[in-house]
Amino acid sequence: MANALVSIQIIPKTKNDEDVIPYVDSAIEVIEKSGVKYQVNPLETTMEGNLSELLAIVERMNERMVELGSSNVISQVKILYEPNGASMDKLTEKYR
């Protein structure tokens, strides 16, 4: 059972002010390959899983940005930790 939700907005510094969208797409690809449940939103992506696993994904996302040529990366992260279970669906069901 998932015990955390982690939302991340990743902001890579690109060479010569390149468009960041291909970088962001690559960061989302890291999440997709991890197999965790996730949802892409306009300003951030939310993942659902175990906290330690989600934080490792955040680390891999940052490493991927550097592999693509970013000199540095800002990651704005929000964490909901609930030892008894956390769910995106549970938090948003009344709005659906």
DSSP file (Angstrom, degrees, kcal/mol; ACC not computed):
  #  RESIDUE AA STRUCTURE BP1 BP2  ACC     N-H-->O    O-->H-N    N-H-->O    O-->H-N    TCO  KAPPA ALPHA  PHI   PSI    X-CA   Y-CA   Z-CA
    1    1 A M              0   0    0      0, 0.0    84,-0.1     0, 0.0     2,-0.1   0.000 360.0 360.0 360.0 136.2    0.0    0.0    0.0
    2    2 A A        -     0   0    0     84,-0.2    84,-1.8     1,-0.1    48,-0.2  -0.401 360.0-176.0 -66.3 140.8    1.3    3.5   -0.9
    3    3 A N        +     0   0    0     46,-1.1    79,-2.9    82,-0.3     2,-0.3   0.305  60.9  41.3-118.8   7.2    2.2    5.6    2.1
    4    4 A A  E     -AB  49  81A   0     45,-1.7    45,-2.2    82,-0.3     2,-0.4  -0.999  52.1-153.0-154.3 152.6    3.0    8.9    0.2
    5    5 A L  E     -AB  48  80A   0     75,-2.3    75,-2.9    -2,-0.3     2,-0.5  -0.993  19.7-170.6-119.0 133.5    2.2   11.3   -2.5
    6    6 A V  E     -AB  47  79A   0     41,-2.2    41,-2.9    -2,-0.4     2,-0.4  -0.986   3.3-166.4-127.7 121.7    5.0   13.3   -4.0
    7    7 A S  E     -AB  46  78A   0     71,-2.6    71,-2.5    -2,-0.5     2,-0.4  -0.891  12.2-173.0-104.8 137.9    4.4   16.2   -6.3
    8    8 A I  E     -AB  45  77A   0     37,-2.6    37,-2.3    -2,-0.4     2,-0.5  -0.993  22.3-170.4-136.2 137.2    7.4   17.6   -8.3
    9    9 A Q  E     - B   0  76A   0     67,-2.3    67,-2.8    -2,-0.4     2,-0.5  -0.991  21.7-158.9-117.5 117.6    8.0   20.5  -10.6
   10   10 A I  E     - B   0  75A   0     -2,-0.5    65,-0.2    65,-0.2    17,-0.1  -0.851  10.7-173.9-104.9 131.9   11.4   20.1  -12.1
   11   11 A I  E     - B   0  74A   0     63,-3.4    63,-2.4    -2,-0.5     2,-0.2  -0.851   8.6-167.3-127.5  93.2   13.2   23.2  -13.5
   12   12 A P  E     - B   0  73A   0      0, 0.0     2,-0.6     0, 0.0    61,-0.2  -0.570  23.3-125.1 -81.8 143.0   16.4   22.4  -15.3
   13   13 A K        -     0   0    0     59,-2.8    58,-0.9    -2,-0.2    59,-0.4  -0.787  36.8-156.0 -82.4 121.4   18.9   25.1  -16.3
   14   14 A T    >   -     0   0    0     -2,-0.6     3,-1.0     4,-0.2     2,-0.3  -0.619  20.0 -97.0-102.2 159.2   19.4   24.6  -20.0
   15   15 A K  G >  S-     0   0    0      1,-0.3     3,-1.5    -2,-0.2    -1,-0.1  -0.536 103.7  -6.5 -71.5 134.3   22.2   25.5  -22.3
   16   16 A N  G 3  S-     0   0    0      1,-0.3    -1,-0.3    -2,-0.3     0, 0.0   0.809 125.9 -65.3  51.1  36.6   21.7   28.8  -24.2
   17   17 A D  G <  S-     0   0    0     -3,-1.0    -1,-0.3     1,-0.1    -2,-0.1   0.856  80.0-178.2  55.5  40.0   18.1   29.1  -22.8
   18   18 A E    <   -     0   0    0     -3,-1.5    -4,-0.2     1,-0.1     2,-0.2  -0.213  41.0 -82.5 -59.3 158.4   16.9   26.0  -24.7
   19   19 A D        -     0   0    0      1,-0.1     4,-0.3     4,-0.0    -1,-0.1  -0.456  35.5-150.6 -61.6 133.1   13.3   25.0  -24.4
   20   20 A V  S >> S+     0   0    0      1,-0.2     4,-2.6    -2,-0.2     3,-0.6   0.641  76.7  89.2 -83.4 -14.6   12.8   23.0  -21.2
   21   21 A I  H 3> S+     0   0    0      1,-0.3     4,-2.9     2,-0.2     5,-0.2   0.889  85.6  50.4 -56.5 -45.3    9.9   20.9  -22.4
   22   22 A P  H 3> S+     0   0    0      0, 0.0     4,-1.7     0, 0.0    -1,-0.3   0.872 112.3  49.8 -60.5 -32.9   12.0   18.1  -23.9
   23   23 A Y  H <> S+     0   0    0     -3,-0.6     4,-2.1    -4,-0.3    -2,-0.2   0.935 111.1  47.6 -67.2 -46.9   13.8   18.0  -20.5
   24   24 A V  H  X S+     0   0    0     -4,-2.6     4,-2.5     1,-0.2     5,-0.2   0.905 109.2  54.4 -61.8 -41.6   10.6   17.8  -18.6
   25   25 A D  H  X S+     0   0    0     -4,-2.9     4,-1.8    -5,-0.2    -1,-0.2   0.899 108.5  49.4 -57.9 -40.2    9.3   15.1  -21.0
   26   26 A S  H  X S+     0   0    0     -4,-1.7     4,-1.4     2,-0.2    -1,-0.2   0.868 108.7  52.4 -68.0 -36.7   12.5   13.1  -20.2
   27   27 A A  H  X S+     0   0    0     -4,-2.1     4,-1.4     1,-0.2    -2,-0.2   0.909 109.3  49.2 -64.8 -41.5   11.9   13.6  -16.4
   28   28 A I  H  X S+     0   0    0     -4,-2.5     4,-2.7     1,-0.2    -1,-0.2   0.851 105.1  59.1 -65.6 -33.9    8.3   12.3  -16.8
   29   29 A E  H  X S+     0   0    0     -4,-1.8     4,-2.6     1,-0.2    -1,-0.2   0.866 100.4  56.2 -61.5 -36.5    9.7    9.4  -18.7
   30   30 A V  H  X S+     0   0    0     -4,-1.4     4,-1.0     2,-0.2    -1,-0.2   0.921 109.7  45.8 -59.9 -44.0   11.8    8.5  -15.6
   31   31 A I  H >X>S+     0   0    0     -4,-1.4     4,-0.8     2,-0.2     3,-0.8   0.941 111.6  51.6 -63.8 -47.5    8.6    8.4  -13.6
   32   32 A E  H ><5S+     0   0    0     -4,-2.7     3,-1.0     1,-0.3    -2,-0.2   0.909 108.5  50.7 -57.4 -44.7    6.8    6.3  -16.2
   33   33 A K  H 3<5S+     0   0    0     -4,-2.6    -1,-0.3     1,-0.2    -2,-0.2   0.732  99.9  66.3 -67.0 -22.2    9.7    3.7  -16.4
   34   34 A S  H <<5S-     0   0    0     -4,-1.0    -1,-0.2    -3,-0.8    -2,-0.2   0.780 100.6-133.1 -71.3 -25.7    9.6    3.4  -12.6
   35   35 A G  T <<5 +     0   0    0     -3,-1.0    -3,-0.1    -4,-0.8    -2,-0.1   0.437  57.1 136.2  88.6  -1.0    6.1    1.9  -12.7
   36   36 A V      < -     0   0    0     -5,-0.6    -1,-0.3     1,-0.1     2,-0.2  -0.424  64.9 -98.3 -76.8 156.9    4.6    4.0   -9.9
   37   37 A K  E     +C   48   0A   0     11,-0.8    11,-2.6    -2,-0.1     2,-0.3  -0.544  56.6 165.4 -70.0 137.0    1.1    5.5  -10.3
   38   38 A Y  E     -C   47   0A   0      9,-0.2     2,-0.4    -2,-0.2     9,-0.2  -0.980  29.5-151.9-152.1 162.7    1.4    9.1  -11.4
   39   39 A Q  E     -C   46   0A   0      7,-2.5     7,-2.6    -2,-0.3     2,-0.5  -0.979  14.8-141.9-140.7 125.5   -0.6   12.0  -12.8
   40   40 A V  E     -C   45   0A   0     -2,-0.4     5,-0.2     5,-0.2    -2,-0.0  -0.752  24.7-179.4 -87.3 129.1    0.8   14.8  -15.0
   41   41 A N        -     0   0    0      3,-2.3     3,-0.1    -2,-0.5    -2,-0.0  -0.736  43.2 -93.9-120.0 170.9   -0.8   18.2  -14.2
   42   42 A P  S    S+     0   0    0      0, 0.0     3,-0.1     0, 0.0    -2,-0.0   0.838 120.0  18.6 -58.0 -35.7   -0.1   21.6  -15.8
   43   43 A L  S    S+     0   0    0      1,-0.2     2,-0.3   -34,-0.0    -3,-0.0   0.485 131.1   8.5-117.2  -4.2    2.5   22.8  -13.3
   44   44 A E        -     0   0    0    -35,-0.1    -3,-2.3    -3,-0.1     2,-0.4  -0.981  62.4-121.9-165.1 166.0    3.7   19.6  -11.6
   45   45 A T  E     -AC   8  40A   0    -37,-2.3   -37,-2.6    -2,-0.3     2,-0.4  -0.974  22.4-149.8-120.2 135.1    3.5   15.8  -11.6
   46   46 A T  E     -AC   7  39A   0     -7,-2.6    -7,-2.5    -2,-0.4     2,-0.3  -0.890  10.4-166.5-109.1 133.9    2.2   13.8   -8.7
   47   47 A M  E     -AC   6  38A   0    -41,-2.9   -41,-2.2    -2,-0.4     2,-0.4  -0.856   6.8-152.0-115.6 152.2    3.4   10.3   -7.9
   48   48 A E  E     +AC   5  37A   0    -11,-2.6   -11,-0.8    -2,-0.3     2,-0.3  -0.990  47.2  79.1-125.2 130.0    1.9    7.7   -5.5
   49   49 A G  E    S-A    4   0A   0    -45,-2.2   -45,-1.7    -2,-0.4   -46,-1.1  -0.974  81.8 -25.2 170.9-158.5    3.9    5.1   -3.7
   50   50 A N     >  -     0   0    0     -2,-0.3     4,-2.5   -48,-0.2     3,-0.4  -0.683  57.9-124.7 -84.1 138.5    6.3    4.4   -0.9
   51   51 A L  H  > S+     0   0    0     -2,-0.3     4,-2.5     1,-0.3     5,-0.2   0.876 108.0  49.7 -53.4 -47.6    8.1    7.5    0.3
   52   52 A S  H  > S+     0   0    0      1,-0.2     4,-1.6     2,-0.2    -1,-0.3   0.895 112.6  48.2 -62.3 -38.9   11.6    6.1   -0.1
   53   53 A E  H  > S+     0   0    0     -3,-0.4     4,-1.7     2,-0.2    -1,-0.2   0.909 111.9  49.3 -65.5 -42.5   10.9    4.8   -3.6
   54   54 A L  H  X S+     0   0    0     -4,-2.5     4,-2.1     1,-0.2    -2,-0.2   0.884 109.7  50.9 -66.8 -38.4    9.4    8.2   -4.7
   55   55 A L  H  X S+     0   0    0     -4,-2.5     4,-2.0    -5,-0.2    -1,-0.2   0.857 107.6  53.8 -67.7 -33.3   12.4   10.1   -3.3
   56   56 A A  H  X S+     0   0    0     -4,-1.6     4,-2.3    -5,-0.2    -1,-0.2   0.867 107.2  51.9 -66.2 -35.6   14.7    7.8   -5.3
   57   57 A I  H  X S+     0   0    0     -4,-1.7     4,-2.6     2,-0.2    -2,-0.2   0.916 106.9  52.5 -65.3 -42.7   12.7    8.6   -8.4
   58   58 A V  H  X S+     0   0    0     -4,-2.1     4,-2.1     1,-0.2    -2,-0.2   0.913 109.4  50.3 -57.8 -42.8   13.2   12.4   -7.7
   59   59 A E  H  X S+     0   0    0     -4,-2.0     4,-2.3     1,-0.2    -2,-0.2   0.924 110.3  48.8 -62.0 -44.6   16.9   11.7   -7.4
   60   60 A R  H  X S+     0   0    0     -4,-2.3     4,-2.3     1,-0.2    -2,-0.2   0.870 108.2  55.1 -63.7 -36.3   16.9    9.9  -10.8
   61   61 A M  H  X S+     0   0    0     -4,-2.6     4,-1.8     2,-0.2    -1,-0.2   0.929 109.6  46.3 -61.6 -44.9   15.0   12.7  -12.4
   62   62 A N  H  X S+     0   0    0     -4,-2.1     4,-1.6     1,-0.2    -2,-0.2   0.910 111.7  51.0 -64.3 -42.4   17.6   15.2  -11.3
   63   63 A E  H  X S+     0   0    0     -4,-2.3     4,-2.3     1,-0.2    -1,-0.2   0.886 107.3  54.7 -61.9 -38.3   20.4   13.0  -12.5
   64   64 A R  H  X S+     0   0    0     -4,-2.3     4,-1.8     1,-0.2    -1,-0.2   0.887 103.6  54.9 -63.0 -39.2   18.7   12.6  -15.9
   65   65 A M  H  <>S+     0   0    0     -4,-1.8     5,-2.4     1,-0.2     4,-0.3   0.903 109.3  47.2 -61.4 -40.5   18.6   16.4  -16.3
   66   66 A V  H ><5S+     0   0    0     -4,-1.6     3,-1.5     1,-0.2    -1,-0.2   0.900 107.8  55.9 -67.6 -40.8   22.3   16.6  -15.7
   67   67 A E  H 3<5S+     0   0    0     -4,-2.3    -1,-0.2     1,-0.3    -2,-0.2   0.855 105.5  53.2 -57.2 -34.4   22.9   13.7  -18.2
   68   68 A L  T 3<5S-     0   0    0     -4,-1.8    -1,-0.3    -5,-0.1    -2,-0.2   0.532 133.1 -89.6 -80.9  -6.1   21.0   15.8  -20.8
   69   69 A G  T < 5S+     0   0    0     -3,-1.5    -3,-0.2    -4,-0.3     2,-0.2   0.467  73.9 147.7 115.6   2.3   23.3   18.8  -20.2
   70   70 A S      < -     0   0    0     -5,-2.4    -1,-0.3    -6,-0.2   -56,-0.2  -0.481  37.7-153.5 -68.2 137.7   21.7   20.8  -17.4
   71   71 A S  S    S-     0   0    0    -58,-0.9     2,-0.3     1,-0.3    -1,-0.2   0.763  78.3  -6.3 -81.8 -25.2   24.3   22.6  -15.3
   72   72 A N        -     0   0    0    -59,-0.4   -59,-2.8    -7,-0.1     2,-0.4  -0.976  64.8-143.7-160.3 167.0   21.9   22.5  -12.3
   73   73 A V  E     -B   12   0A   0     -2,-0.3     2,-0.5   -61,-0.2   -11,-0.0  -0.999   3.4-152.1-140.2 134.7   18.3   21.7  -11.5
   74   74 A I  E     -B   11   0A   0    -63,-2.4   -63,-3.4    -2,-0.4     2,-0.5  -0.942  16.0-170.5-103.1 128.1   15.7   23.1   -9.2
   75   75 A S  E     -B   10   0A   0     -2,-0.5     2,-0.7   -65,-0.2   -65,-0.2  -0.966   8.2-160.9-120.6 115.0   13.1   20.6   -8.0
   76   76 A Q  E     -B    9   0A   0    -67,-2.8   -67,-2.3    -2,-0.5     2,-0.4  -0.862  21.7-174.2 -94.8 118.6   10.1   21.9   -6.1
   77   77 A V  E     -B    8   0A   0     -2,-0.7     2,-0.4   -69,-0.2   -69,-0.2  -0.925  19.7-169.4-124.1 136.6    8.7   19.0   -4.2
   78   78 A K  E     -B    7   0A   0    -71,-2.5   -71,-2.6    -2,-0.4     2,-0.4  -0.979  13.9-163.9-119.7 137.7    5.6   18.6   -2.0
   79   79 A I  E     -B    6   0A   0     -2,-0.4     2,-0.5   -73,-0.2   -73,-0.2  -0.981  15.6-171.6-128.4 130.3    5.2   15.5    0.1
   80   80 A L  E     -B    5   0A   0    -75,-2.9   -75,-2.3    -2,-0.4     2,-0.5  -0.985  15.4-171.7-112.9 118.2    2.1   14.0    1.8
   81   81 A Y  E     +B    4   0A   0     -2,-0.5   -77,-0.2   -77,-0.2     3,-0.1  -0.954  13.1 166.8-114.9 120.7    3.2   11.1    4.1
   82   82 A E    >   -     0   0    0    -79,-2.9     3,-2.5    -2,-0.5    -2,-0.0  -0.903  22.1-159.6-132.7 103.0    0.5    8.9    5.6
   83   83 A P  T 3  S+     0   0    0      0, 0.0     3,-0.1     0, 0.0    -1,-0.1   0.778  93.5  53.7 -54.7 -28.2    1.8    5.7    7.2
   84   84 A N  T 3  S-     0   0    0      1,-0.3   -81,-0.1   -81,-0.1   -82,-0.1   0.417 129.7 -59.5 -89.4   2.4   -1.7    4.2    7.0
   85   85 A G    <   -     0   0    0     -3,-2.5     2,-0.4   -82,-0.2   -82,-0.3  -0.024  43.7-149.3 126.7 132.6   -2.1    4.9    3.3
   86   86 A A        +     0   0    0    -84,-1.8     2,-0.3   -82,-0.1   -82,-0.3  -0.981  17.6 178.4-129.0 141.3   -2.1    7.8    0.8
   87   87 A S     >  -     0   0    0     -2,-0.4     4,-1.7     1,-0.1     5,-0.1  -0.987  31.3-150.3-148.2 132.4   -4.0    7.9   -2.4
   88   88 A M  H  > S+     0   0    0     -2,-0.3     4,-1.6     1,-0.2     5,-0.1   0.921 105.3  52.3 -62.1 -43.5   -4.5   10.5   -5.1
   89   89 A D  H  > S+     0   0    0      1,-0.2     4,-1.3     2,-0.2    -1,-0.2   0.900 107.4  51.3 -61.1 -41.9   -7.9    9.1   -5.8
   90   90 A K  H  4 S+     0   0    0      1,-0.2     4,-0.3     2,-0.2     3,-0.2   0.896 110.8  48.4 -63.1 -40.2   -8.9    9.4   -2.2
   91   91 A L  H  < S+     0   0    0     -4,-1.7    -1,-0.2     1,-0.2    -2,-0.2   0.784 122.9  31.5 -71.7 -26.4   -7.8   13.0   -2.0
   92   92 A T  H >< S+     0   0    0     -4,-1.6     3,-2.0    -3,-0.2     4,-0.4   0.401  84.0 105.5-113.9   2.5   -9.6   14.1   -5.1
   93   93 A E  G >< S+     0   0    0     -4,-1.3     3,-1.3     1,-0.3    -1,-0.1   0.837  76.8  58.2 -57.6 -36.0  -12.7   11.8   -5.3
   94   94 A K  G 3  S+     0   0    0     -4,-0.3    -1,-0.3     1,-0.3    -2,-0.1   0.669 105.7  51.8 -69.7 -13.3  -15.2   14.6   -4.2
   95   95 A Y  G <         0   0    0     -3,-2.0    -1,-0.3     1,-0.2    -2,-0.2   0.451 360.0 360.0 -98.3  -1.9  -14.1   16.6   -7.2
   96   96 A R    <         0   0    0     -3,-1.3    -2,-0.2    -4,-0.4    -1,-0.2   0.406 360.0 360.0-104.6 360.0  -14.6   13.9   -9.8
